[in-house]
Structures are given as structure tokens and as C-alpha cells.
Amino acid sequence: MRIRELDTVLLGVLSKDHPEITEVVKIDKGHSRLRVDFASGARVTIMVREVSGPGVPAHAAYSIPEAVL
């Protein structure tokens, strides 16, 4: 997906009436795909390349540390 297309999709999801995230589910083992459900009923699937922030342990690219889920 091109960045412009992703921007359009995300803007559409987040500009709906209840953009709050209600659930995040790791879809497969060994990869970094997540299903994200929103209170509006919207659902997106994303692939995560990197996770960063306070308390995030060191990890390889395209892997999601269990500690952040």
C-alpha cells in the first residue's frame, strides 16, 4: 500500500464517530500483523515494523514483544 492510500484509509477510520480502539489482536505467530477494532465498527489490519517507547524491551524488526500486548 502506498503512503497516500494508507493516509486516506486511516483518516477515514479515525474521523468516524467513535474512533476509540476496542481490541487489538495479534493475527499470526512469527509475523507482526495486528487486527485493530474500533468502537465505530471499523476494523483494520496492520503490519508493525518497530515498537518503541518506555518499557519496551529490545526486539528484532517486525516482531512485537509480548510485553507490549
C-alpha positions as CSV (number, residue, x, y, z in Angstrom):
1,M,0.0,0.0,0.0
2,R,1.3,3.4,-0.8
3,I,1.6,6.0,2.0
4,R,-1.1,8.3,0.4
5,E,-3.5,5.3,0.3
6,L,-2.7,4.5,3.9
7,D,-3.3,8.1,5.0
8,T,-6.7,8.1,3.3
9,V,-7.7,4.8,5.0
10,L,-6.6,5.9,8.4
11,L,-8.2,9.3,8.1
12,G,-11.5,7.5,7.2
13,V,-11.3,5.2,10.2
14,L,-10.2,7.8,12.7
15,S,-12.7,10.5,11.6
16,K,-15.7,8.3,12.3
17,D,-17.9,8.9,15.4
18,H,-16.2,6.7,18.0
19,P,-12.5,6.1,16.8
20,E,-11.6,4.6,20.2
21,I,-9.7,1.3,19.9
22,T,-11.7,-1.5,21.5
23,E,-9.5,-4.5,20.7
24,V,-6.1,-5.4,19.3
25,V,-5.4,-9.0,18.3
26,K,-2.1,-10.5,17.1
27,I,-3.2,-12.4,14.0
28,D,-0.3,-14.7,13.4
29,K,2.8,-16.1,15.2
30,G,6.2,-15.2,13.7
31,H,4.9,-12.1,11.9
32,S,3.7,-8.8,13.2
33,R,0.2,-8.4,11.8
34,L,-2.4,-7.0,14.2
35,R,-6.1,-6.6,13.8
36,V,-7.4,-3.4,15.4
37,D,-11.1,-2.9,16.1
38,F,-12.6,0.5,16.7
39,A,-15.8,1.5,18.6
40,S,-17.2,2.7,15.3
41,G,-17.2,-0.8,14.0
42,A,-14.3,-0.2,11.7
43,R,-11.5,-2.8,11.6
44,V,-8.0,-2.5,10.1
45,T,-5.2,-5.0,9.8
46,I,-1.7,-3.6,10.0
47,M,1.9,-4.9,10.0
48,V,4.2,-3.5,12.6
49,R,7.8,-2.9,11.8
50,E,9.0,-1.4,15.1
51,V,7.7,-0.8,18.6
52,S,9.3,1.9,20.7
53,G,8.7,3.7,23.9
54,P,9.3,3.5,27.7
55,G,9.4,-0.1,28.9
56,V,9.6,-1.7,25.5
57,P,12.3,-4.5,25.6
58,A,14.9,-4.9,22.8
59,H,13.4,-6.8,19.9
60,A,14.1,-7.7,16.3
61,A,12.4,-5.7,13.5
62,Y,8.9,-7.0,12.6
63,S,8.4,-8.7,15.9
64,I,6.2,-7.4,18.6
65,P,7.4,-8.0,22.2
66,E,4.7,-9.8,24.2
67,A,5.2,-7.2,27.0
68,V,3.5,-4.5,24.9
69,L,0.4,-6.6,24.0
